[in-house]
């Protein structure tokens, strides 16, 4: 499939939208919910790359350059540090149609590099930035400056990380409890409809959680 060149345009993403998209993308890519320090680090990195979400181009969350597998791409001028000097040139970058797509693609990129992903799990900006600077480096900025940028933004985005990491982590147990409760109700209804004895948990009778595994049978 031939990649499509999209017009370069700004698609601002709010911190709340970024937190929600990154939490969902992490769960999809890693198969588990993320911790608060990890989301905080991701948000700080995202904010540093995108001027706090104001300079997101076509939902590219991490300023990823175009890859051969990208269905969409864009072109715009960007600064890079080459041999210690700032250079500006028009380059090709990945482009996405939605914030969810952009967040998922960025997480897949980070996940594809073992050193990057492993360092991300520490929640430590120093370890993470050091890994990002190992060849092939994620960013051209010097490590001390890149670290100062990311670490300096973590406090600002801590409340967003707390909000979405906690909600994503609590969603699994809540859904499980709901499924268990619904399953129990359906079982009792079917059992009674078939003429069986009424089953009542001793936990329900006595309000004691440690009796949940014992069933009392009443004719």
Secondary structure, 3 states (H helix, E strand, C coil): CCCEECCCCECCCCHHHHHHHHHHHHHHHHCCCCCHHHHHHHHHHHHHHHCCCCCCECCCCCCCECCCCCCEEEEEEEEEEECCEEEEEEEEEECCCCHHHHHHHHHHHHHHCHHHHHHHCCCCHHHHHHHHCCCCCCCCCCHHHHHHHHHHHHHHHHHHHHHHHHHHHHHHHHHHHHHHHHHHHHHHHHHHHCCCCEEEEHHHHHCCHHHCCCEEEEC
